[in-house]
């Protein structure tokens, strides 16, 4: 079975037109931008704020996605309301240029925006992670995905880290609209996770 991957280069934003609540899951119906509708089929994978979701219905530019309880619990998609917007990226195709870094669309946890520092040419955001356990995967100059956006970690301290945003990222995505206290989805870099876990296992075996 082909593995679905994303690049962390958000292609645009889409508005949630309606939310249908059902037992143990919800259906989000979004108004897909015209430029992202080409060849879209039922069963295709689309990342919403970095969360890989499957197309369940298409009616013109209105596209439906089902979200299970666990997805709603772990990610910030459980907090969105009708009229809100989400970052959108369609799954990458074989041979496509990778402008960011490879992502699976499997969100690890959420982080809270704790500080916003604007400057003339960029915007620095600081995030607080829920546990120190996650921080072992957050390395200065390493990769991370925030709401599906591939970013480079600027600085790390305690259980917080920052990223620096260029105007293009702010314009193309929702991240510039996040406020103090906003929750964002975090997907850690899988290569970093593999290396850290391997080193941990090796050191544990030597004890």
Buried (B, 14 or more C-beta within 10 A) or exposed (E): EEEBBBBBBBBBBBBBBEBEEEEEBBBBBBBBBEEBEEEBEEEBBBBBBBBBBBBBEBEEBEBBBBBEEEBBEBBBBBEBEEEBBBBBBBBBEEEEEBEBBBBBBBBBBBBBBBEBEEEEEBBBBBBEBEEEEBBBBBBEEBBBBBBBBBBEBBEBEEBBBBBBBEEEBBEBBBBBEBEEEBBBBBBBBBEBBEEBEEEEEEEEEEE
